[in-house]
Amino acid sequence: MKSVFGRLVQGLGVASLAVGLASCGMMGKKAEEMACPEIRIDRDTAKLTSFTPGAGQDITDIQFEGQILAFNGDCGWDPKTRSIDVKMKVLFEITRGPALKGLSGEFQYFVAVPEFYPSPAGKQVLSVPFKFNDGNLTTVNVRDEEVRIRIPLGTDKKSSDTPVYIGFQLDNKQLEFNRKLNR
């Protein structure tokens, strides 16, 4: 019972990908309930610009920039608990800025199921370290560890009723910076 998450399509408002049905051979309502949930990436959290703390927002103050390139994974249906188990990995591109001291850093991103908010199950914030190689290479791709979430459907819901969101965990200044860019 596996289905592959699609590649991220960037650009428009909320970039979202409908993920294929679990290949369990069932049709109709059962297959619809067991499909992987839709994964969404809001354009305001799809990119990250990290400025040196206390500095301005000039290009010379940028430590690094990041963007979500893709995600992949699969889903499994548990008929006993009537839940979908989602496993996924996210691929990021990190570009070194002129203000980065050293060759390494760290950023955070989230995986959220708004339906569960404000419960802690509603949002996971994950830290991802990165390191640039010595030399002139200014961009590195980083794939995070596998993230797992369980989405209980109960008796009256389908997996399509419970979208999952991924994005960079931004502070207020970073979010406002992205919103200005996206106008």
C-alpha positions in Angstrom: 0.0 0.0 0.0 2.4 2.7 -1.1 2.0 5.9 -3.0 4.7 8.4 -3.8 4.4 12.1 -2.9 4.9 14.3 -5.9 7.6 16.8 -6.5 6.9 20.3 -5.2 5.4 22.6 -7.8 6.5 26.2 -6.9 5.0 29.5 -7.7 1.3 30.0 -7.3 -0.3 31.1 -4.0 -0.5 27.9 -2.1 1.5 25.2 -3.9 -0.3 22.0 -3.3 0.0 18.5 -4.6 -2.7 15.9 -4.6 -1.1 12.6 -3.8 -2.2 9.4 -5.5 -4.3 6.7 -4.0 -2.7 3.9 -2.0 -2.2 1.0 -4.4 -4.2 -1.5 -2.5 -6.4 -2.6 -5.3 -9.6 -1.3 -3.8 -12.0 1.0 -5.5 -14.6 3.5 -4.6 -15.1 4.9 -1.1 -12.6 2.6 0.7 -9.8 3.6 -1.7 -10.7 7.3 -1.3 -10.5 6.9 2.5 -7.1 5.2 2.3 -5.5 7.7 -0.1 -2.5 9.7 1.1 -3.5 13.1 2.3 -2.8 16.2 0.3 0.5 17.9 1.1 0.5 21.7 1.0 3.2 24.3 1.0 2.2 28.0 1.5 4.3 30.3 -0.6 4.9 32.5 2.5 6.8 29.6 4.3 8.4 27.9 1.2 11.5 30.0 1.4 13.8 31.2 4.2 16.2 34.2 4.3 18.4 34.2 7.5 19.9 37.6 8.3 22.6 38.2 10.8 20.9 39.0 14.2 20.9 42.7 14.9 21.9 43.6 11.4 19.7 45.1 8.6 18.1 43.3 5.7 20.7 44.2 3.1 22.1 41.5 0.8 25.4 41.7 2.7 23.6 40.7 6.0 22.3 37.4 4.6 23.7 34.3 6.3 21.9 31.8 4.1 18.8 31.3 2.1 16.8 28.2 1.8 13.9 26.8 -0.3 11.9 23.6 -0.2 12.8 21.7 -3.4 10.8 18.5 -3.1 9.3 15.9 -0.8 8.6 12.2 -1.1 7.3 9.4 0.9 4.4 6.9 1.2 1.4 6.1 3.2 -0.1 3.1 4.9 -3.6 2.3 5.9 -4.3 0.7 9.3 -7.8 -0.7 9.2 -7.9 -1.6 12.9 -7.3 2.0 14.0 -8.8 3.6 10.8 -5.8 5.8 10.4 -3.3 6.8 7.7 0.4 6.5 8.6 2.4 9.0 6.6 6.2 8.8 6.1 8.0 11.5 4.2 11.4 13.2 3.7 11.8 16.8 2.6 14.6 18.1 0.3 16.0 21.6 0.8 18.4 23.8 -1.1 20.5 26.0 1.1 22.6 28.9 -0.5 25.4 30.5 1.5 25.2 34.2 2.0 28.1 36.7 2.6 27.4 37.1 6.3 27.7 33.4 7.2 30.5 32.8 9.6 32.0 29.3 9.0 30.7 26.5 6.8 27.8 25.2 8.8 24.4 26.3 10.2 21.0 25.1 11.1 17.4 25.9 10.2 14.0 24.7 11.3 10.9 23.6 9.4 7.5 22.3 10.3 5.1 19.5 9.5 1.6 20.5 10.6 -1.9 19.0 10.6 -4.1 22.1 11.3 -7.0 19.9 12.3 -5.1 18.8 15.4 -4.1 22.3 16.5 -3.5 23.4 19.3 -2.6 19.9 20.4 1.1 19.1 20.2 0.2 16.5 17.6 -0.9 19.4 15.4 2.7 20.6 14.6 6.2 19.2 14.6 9.1 21.6 14.4 12.3 19.9 13.2 15.9 21.2 13.2 18.1 20.5 10.2 21.9 21.0 10.3 23.8 21.8 7.1 27.4 22.1 6.1 29.1 23.5 3.0 32.3 21.9 1.7 35.5 23.8 1.6 36.0 25.7 -1.6 33.8 27.8 -3.8 30.6 25.8 -3.6 27.8 28.1 -2.3 24.8 25.8 -2.6 24.1 22.5 -0.9 21.1 20.2 -1.0 20.0 18.7 2.3 17.5 15.9 2.8 16.0 15.6 6.3 15.4 12.4 8.2 12.2 10.6 7.7 9.2 12.3 9.4 6.2 10.1 10.5 2.7 11.2 11.3 -0.4 9.2 12.1 -3.8 10.7 11.0 -6.8 9.1 12.7 -9.8 9.2 10.4 -12.5 7.7 12.7 -15.6 6.5 11.0 -16.8 9.6 9.2 -13.7 11.2 7.5 -11.6 10.6 4.4 -7.8 11.3 4.2 -8.5 14.2 1.8 -10.3 15.9 4.7 -7.0 16.3 6.6 -4.3 18.1 4.6 -0.7 18.2 5.9 1.4 21.4 5.6 5.1 21.7 5.4 7.2 24.9 5.4 10.1 26.7 7.1 9.6 27.7 10.7 9.9 31.5 10.4 10.0 34.3 13.0 7.8 37.3 12.5 10.5 39.3 10.6 11.3 36.5 8.2 7.6 35.9 7.5 7.0 39.6 6.8 10.1 39.7 4.6 8.6 36.8 2.5 5.2 38.4 2.3 6.8 41.6 0.9 8.6 39.5 -1.7 5.4 37.7 -2.6 3.3 40.8 -3.2 
